[in-house]
Amino acid sequence: MIRTPKAISRSYQYLVRGAVVASEKDTFTARFLGSHDSLTPDLFANATALPTEDTTQGGPARNLGIFWTHVIDPTKVNELRFTAQTIILPFSPLASTTSNPAVQRSILDDHRIHGYLLRERRRQRDSAGPRA
């Protein structure tokens, strides 16, 4: 079953750009692009989730670019570019999801299963005896 209720998507984006002509042959340019996106509930990546297990996704993304252009002669241009980007996009449960008793039970059950598997591996390793 794929759900299609309305999701709230809030986002904004900004761009700052500047250039300096250092000489007749050298130009330095920089730009910074920032954005923030939020999607609640996240039905794009989690469309088959039960209504009690909704998640949200969102966070900032930033991109920085610095460029140097040097004109060697009218037919030759040398350009150096540097860019860096960060994206922080966590997927988090909604408050209604974390307050659901079924979700709390499943988290506890996962820990119990994980502990059981570790104990079982240890028991099997110990019963196998020393390795050659």
C-alpha positions, 0 to 999 in steps of 0.5 A: 500500500502506498500512501499519498497524504499531503507532506509539508516541504519547507525549503530555502536557498541563498547564493552569495557571489563576488568577483575581483579583477586583480589585474588585466589578466587575473580575475578571482571569483568566489561563490557560496550556495546554501540551502535547507530542505525539510520534508514531513512526513517523508513519503518520498523515500518511505512511501510504504511506511505505516502511518504510525512509523513516519519519518522526516528528512531534511537538513542543510547543504552548502557549496563553496567555490573559488576560481582564479582565471588567468589570461595568458594571451588572446587565445589561451586562458588558464583557470584554477577551480576549487569547490567543496560541498557538505550535505547533512540530510538525516532521516529521523522519526517523527515525535508521533513515531517515537511515542508509539508503544509498538515502536518502543517494543520493536527497539527493545526486541532488536536489542534482545535479539542482538544480545542473543545472537552475540551470546550464541556466537560466543557459545559456538566459538567456545564449544568449537575449541581452540583453532589451529 
